[in-house]
Amino acid sequence: MESSGAAVSIAMPLYRKDGASQPPPYAGARGAAQRLDILLPPRDFVLWSFFNTVFCNPCCLGFLALVFSIKARDRKVLGDINGAHSYGKTARNLNIAIVVLSIIFIILVITLFATIHKH
């Protein structure tokens, strides 16, 4: 086999001698004024999506929200903050739509039962 002589480098996270790694990419950095700007990691809303999938799942929107939540969590683990934010925002919007549709459905059912039993 012939070697091309080109060096191959794989970007690995830096580790200190005590075994601690560098902070995650969303932890912020020190600015010129030496203050620590900590950015919060993007939210993935997995628990809210799971709750909506199990208990109130109109038109399978709860399952769809759960899929986007898991995609957001995967992107956050990979360090793709923009992708995680995008998927998390979609999951949040789907969860809000599910809650609104569920409340409307409950109000509609209560109204129908109240009008049927009135007569």
N, C-alpha and C positions, 0 to 999 in steps of 0.2 A: 504494500500500500504506500502511496505517496502522500506526504504531508505538505500542505500548502504553506505552512509557516505562519498563517494568520492567527492571531490570538482571538479567542472567543471569551467574552465576558458575560456573566449573568449577574444582574443587579440583585444583590441580597441585602436584607436589612442589616443595619449595623448593630452589633451587640457589645455591651460593655463587659468588662472582666467579671463583674458580679452576676452576670446572667440576665440582666435587665435589657430589654430591647428599647429602641427608640420609640417615642410616642406615636400613636396612629396619625395618619395624614391630616385628620381633621382637628387635631389638638391645637393648632395655631402656632405662631412663632413670635419671638421677641422683636419688637419694633425699635425704631430709633430712640424712643423715649424709655426703653427698657421696661415696658409694661407687657404683661402677658395677655394677649388676645386669644381667649379660648373660644373656639367655634364649637357649637353643639353638633353632635353627629346627627345626620338626617334620621327622621323617625320612620319606622317601617309599619306600624299599626298592626302587627301580627295578631295580638290578642283580641283586639276589636274586630278584626276580620274573621277570626276563628269563632268568636261569639256570634257574629252575624251569620256565619255559615251554618252554625248548629241551630240557632234559635229563630232567626228571622231571615229567610233566604228567598226573597221574591225574585222570580225569573232567574235564579241561579246567580244573582249579583253578589251574594256573599262568597260563593266559591271564586268568582272572578276577582273580588277584592282580596281574597286570601292568596291567590296566585300572584297578584301584583305586590302584595306585602312580602311574600317570600322572595320575589325578584329583587325588591328593594333591600332586603336583608343580605342577599347574596352579593349585590353590588357594593353594599357598605363593607362587607368582609373583604372584597377584592380591592377596595380603596377607590372605587369609582364614585366619588361623592356626587357628581352631577347626575349620573344615572340613578343612584340611590334616591336622590331628592326627587327626581322625576317620577320614578315608580312609587315612591312613598306618597307623593301628592295625588297620584291617580288612585291609589288605595284609599286615601283619606276621603277623596271626593265620592268614590263608590260607597264607602261606609256611611257617609252623610246621606246620600241618596237612599240607601237601604233603610236608615232610621226614619227618614221622612216618609217613604212609602209604607213602612210598617205602621207608623202612627196614623197615617191616612186610612189604612186598611182597618185598623182597630176602631177608629172613630166611625167608619162606615158600617162595620159589623154591629157596633153598639147601637147606632142609629136605626139600622134595619130591625134588630131585635126589639127595640123600643117601639117602633111603629107597628110591627106585626102583632105584638102582645097587647097593644092598646085596644084593638078591636075585639 
